[in-house]
């Protein structure tokens, strides 16, 4: 009986020891890195201010940012109202982690303060997917960025309610003015045009009648969500694939919009 008692006592302790060993292993394991939330940040400013935005991206260690030239489509009355003397625009597109966006916007606004009002506009677009090597780059600094988010700061509470949309239209070269006239009649206030070059799959070319490698114009229209449907329907009816414009129109949600002026 004494032997059985000793054995039972020994066995009864085994699960406790194993459980404790498992706990220690879990405690010693490094924290698992979750996938960061990434966003595209668009800055649309006068072309001669593009370097100011780009320099901020470098200073804030933004891993990916691209600059392309475009032209504004706002009427002369709107340009005068905003204090903008030229319609030549720079579109700076940044890929940044969500927690770093408020700091980026804050620093850009500081740099553009001497140009207020009419310094430009910025908006953010959420991403639904991205290739793994790029995601890994952001995972490596996610812990540092979480500390930034925890510290708070100006602009940290960005709204996630989608009240605005970015309408993206692609038409044959030379039809952007006509498209913008149609969009304005449907409620748009202005847009930005970027020159591009079309690339289409052979099957799409045969089906839609789209010419491969033709010069294209990409028109970005930022609008309130309640106006989006009317604008897109008007564009489709007047400048769709069956028209000379051979237009394609789409939209993406915009989760935050702000003027770059500090006034």
C-alpha positions in Angstrom: 0.0 0.0 0.0 2.9 2.3 0.8 4.4 1.6 -2.6 1.1 2.3 -4.4 0.8 5.6 -2.4 4.2 6.7 -3.5 3.6 5.8 -7.2 0.2 7.6 -7.2 1.7 10.7 -5.7 4.5 10.7 -8.3 2.1 10.2 -11.2 -0.3 12.9 -9.8 2.5 15.4 -10.1 3.4 14.7 -13.7 0.6 16.7 -15.4 1.3 19.7 -13.2 5.0 19.6 -14.2 4.2 19.2 -17.9 1.7 21.9 -17.8 4.2 24.2 -16.1 6.8 23.4 -18.7 4.4 24.2 -21.5 3.6 27.5 -19.9 7.3 28.4 -19.7 7.8 27.6 -23.4 4.9 29.8 -24.4 6.2 32.6 -22.2 9.7 32.3 -23.7 8.4 32.2 -27.3 8.7 35.5 -29.2 5.5 37.5 -29.8 3.7 36.6 -33.0 3.7 39.5 -35.5 0.2 40.2 -36.9 -0.2 41.5 -40.4 -0.1 45.3 -40.3 -2.9 47.5 -41.7 -1.5 49.3 -44.8 -2.9 52.2 -46.6 -2.2 54.2 -49.8 -1.8 57.9 -49.0 -2.4 60.3 -51.9 -1.0 63.9 -51.9 -2.1 66.1 -54.7 -0.2 69.4 -54.7 1.3 71.9 -57.1 4.1 70.4 -59.1 6.7 72.8 -57.7 5.9 71.5 -54.2 6.4 67.8 -55.0 9.9 67.8 -53.5 8.6 69.1 -50.2 6.3 66.1 -49.9 8.9 63.7 -51.1 11.5 65.0 -48.6 9.0 64.4 -45.7 8.5 60.8 -47.0 12.3 60.3 -46.8 12.6 61.9 -43.4 9.7 59.7 -42.0 11.3 56.6 -43.6 8.3 55.9 -45.8 9.4 52.7 -47.5 7.5 53.2 -50.8 6.5 56.5 -52.4 6.0 57.4 -56.0 5.5 60.8 -57.8 3.8 61.4 -61.1 2.8 64.5 -62.9 -0.8 65.4 -63.7 -3.0 68.4 -64.4 -5.9 69.8 -62.5 -9.3 70.1 -64.0 -10.9 72.6 -61.7 -12.4 75.7 -63.3 -10.5 79.0 -63.2 -13.0 80.3 -60.6 -12.1 77.4 -58.3 -8.4 77.9 -58.9 -8.7 81.6 -57.9 -10.7 80.7 -54.8 -8.0 78.2 -53.7 -5.2 80.6 -54.5 -3.7 78.2 -57.0 -1.9 79.9 -59.9 -1.3 76.8 -62.1 -3.1 73.6 -63.0 0.1 71.5 -63.2 -0.1 68.9 -60.4 2.1 66.4 -58.6 0.4 63.2 -57.4 2.5 61.6 -54.7 1.4 58.1 -53.7 2.8 56.6 -50.5 2.4 53.1 -49.0 2.4 53.3 -45.3 1.3 51.5 -42.2 -2.0 52.9 -40.7 -0.4 54.0 -37.4 2.2 56.0 -39.3 -0.2 57.9 -41.5 -1.2 60.7 -38.9 2.4 61.6 -38.4 3.1 61.7 -42.1 0.1 64.0 -42.7 1.1 66.2 -39.9 4.7 66.7 -41.1 3.5 67.4 -44.7 1.1 70.0 -43.5 4.0 71.7 -41.6 6.1 71.8 -44.7 3.3 73.2 -46.8 2.2 75.8 -44.3 3.8 78.8 -46.1 1.6 78.0 -49.1 -1.7 78.1 -47.2 -4.5 78.4 -48.4 -4.5 76.1 -51.4 -1.6 73.9 -50.2 -3.2 70.8 -51.7 -5.3 67.9 -50.5 -4.5 64.4 -49.1 -6.6 61.3 -48.7 -6.1 57.7 -47.8 -7.3 54.5 -49.4 -7.3 51.1 -47.5 -5.6 48.1 -49.1 -7.3 44.7 -49.3 -4.2 42.7 -50.3 -0.5 43.1 -51.2 2.4 40.7 -52.2 4.2 38.9 -49.3 7.7 40.4 -49.7 6.4 43.9 -49.3 4.2 42.9 -46.3 7.3 41.3 -44.6 9.1 44.6 -44.8 6.3 46.3 -42.8 6.1 43.4 -40.3 9.7 43.9 -39.3 8.8 47.3 -37.8 5.3 46.6 -36.5 6.3 46.6 -32.9 7.9 50.0 -33.1 4.8 51.4 -34.9 2.5 50.0 -32.3 4.4 52.1 -29.7 3.8 55.1 -31.9 0.1 54.4 -32.0 -0.1 53.9 -28.3 1.5 57.3 -27.6 -1.3 59.0 -29.5 -0.7 62.5 -30.9 -2.3 64.9 -33.3 -4.4 63.3 -35.9 -4.3 59.8 -34.3 -8.0 59.3 -34.4 -8.7 59.1 -38.1 -12.2 58.2 -39.1 -12.9 54.8 -40.8 -16.4 55.7 -42.0 -16.4 55.7 -45.7 -18.1 59.0 -46.6 -16.0 59.7 -49.7 -14.9 57.7 -52.8 -12.2 58.0 -55.4 -13.6 57.6 -58.9 -10.9 56.4 -61.4 -11.6 56.7 -65.1 -9.4 55.6 -67.9 -10.1 57.0 -71.4 -8.3 57.5 -74.7 -5.9 60.4 -74.9 -7.7 63.7 -75.5 -11.0 62.9 -73.9 -10.4 63.9 -70.3 -11.9 67.4 -70.8 -15.1 66.0 -72.2 -15.3 63.4 -69.4 -14.8 66.1 -66.8 -17.5 68.3 -68.3 -19.8 65.3 -68.0 -18.7 64.6 -64.4 -19.2 68.2 -63.4 -22.7 68.2 -64.8 -23.4 65.2 -62.5 -22.0 66.8 -59.4 -18.2 66.6 -59.5 -16.2 69.6 -58.4 -12.9 68.8 -60.1 -10.3 66.1 -60.8 -6.7 65.3 -61.6 -5.6 63.9 -65.0 -2.5 61.6 -65.4 -1.1 60.5 -68.7 -0.8 56.8 -69.0 -0.2 54.0 -71.6 -2.8 51.3 -72.0 -2.0 47.6 -71.9 -4.8 45.1 -72.6 -5.0 41.3 -73.0 -5.7 40.2 -76.6 -9.0 38.7 -75.6 -10.1 41.9 -74.0 -9.0 43.8 -77.2 -11.2 41.6 -79.4 -14.2 41.6 -77.1 -14.2 45.3 -76.2 -12.5 46.8 -79.3 -9.9 48.5 -77.1 -6.6 49.4 -78.8 -3.5 48.0 -77.2 -0.8 50.4 -76.1 -2.8 53.5 -77.0 -2.0 56.7 -75.1 -4.5 56.9 -72.2 -5.6 59.5 -69.7 -6.3 58.5 -66.1 -8.7 60.8 -64.3 -9.0 60.9 -60.5 -12.2 62.4 -59.1 -12.6 62.7 -55.3 -16.2 63.0 -54.4 -18.7 62.6 -51.5 -20.2 59.1 -51.5 -23.8 60.3 -52.1 -22.7 61.8 -55.5 -20.6 58.8 -56.7 -23.4 56.8 -58.4 -24.7 59.8 -60.4 -21.2 60.7 -61.6 -20.2 57.2 -62.5 -23.5 56.5 -64.4 -23.1 59.8 -66.3 -19.5 58.8 -67.3 -20.5 55.3 -68.3 -23.4 56.6 -70.5 -21.3 59.3 -72.3 -17.8 57.8 -72.3 -18.2 54.1 -72.0 -16.4 51.4 -74.0 -18.8 51.8 -76.9 -17.9 55.5 -77.3 -14.9 57.1 -78.9 -13.5 57.6 -75.4 -13.5 53.9 -74.7 -13.7 54.6 -71.0 -13.4 52.4 -68.1 -14.7 53.7 -64.7 -14.3 52.3 -61.2 -14.3 53.5 -57.6 -12.5 52.8 -54.3 -13.5 53.9 -50.8 -11.6 56.7 -49.2 -11.5 56.6 -45.5 -10.0 60.0 -44.7 -9.8 63.3 -46.5 -8.0 66.5 -45.4 -6.8 69.7 -46.8 -3.0 70.3 -46.4 -3.5 73.9 -45.3 -3.0 74.6 -41.6 -5.3 77.6 -41.7 
